[in-house]
């Protein structure tokens, strides 16, 4: 079974950003997240959609 929910460290590594930046985005509600008790998790499908939605197309 493939892992669907990522920890903060895994998600920040996947996005290529620091943990601090990811926590900042969470507090600013720039990225969707899941709270499980005190844990903050990220859905891999949502992260991929976030990347797709924030991609800038090149102008030719």
N, C-alpha and C positions, 0 to 999 in steps of 0.2 A: 504494500500500500504506500502510495506517495504522500508525503507530508503536505497538508494544506495550510495549516496555521503556523506562522513563523513568529519567533520571539523578536524582541526589539533588536537584539544583536544580529540575528539572522536577516531581518528585514533591512537594517541599515547596511549590512554587507551586500545584500542583493541589489540595493539601490545605489550603492557606491557613495554613501554619505555617512557622516558621523552619527553616533547614537544621540549626541546632544541635538543635532539638527533634526533628527526624527522626532525626538521628544518635543522639540519646539513646534514642529508641524502638527503634532497631536494636540498640543495646547492651543494652537491657532486654528484647529479643525481644518487644516489643509489636506489631510489624508484620513481616510476612514480607518477605524481600528475597532477591535473587539475587546471588551473588558470581561475577564473571567476571574471573579473575585478581585484580588489586587493585581493580577497579571494583565499586561497589555499585550495583545496578540494581533497579528496582521494576516488577513486572508490573501494567499498568493494570487488568486484570481483578481481580487480588488487591486492589488499592487500592480499587476500587469495592465489592468485597465487604466490605472493612474498614470503609468508610463505612457501608454497609448494616447491618453487625453492631453498629456502635457508635452507631447512631441511637437516640434516646430518643423514644418516642411521647408526644404530649401527652395529658393526662388531661382529659376533658370533664366 
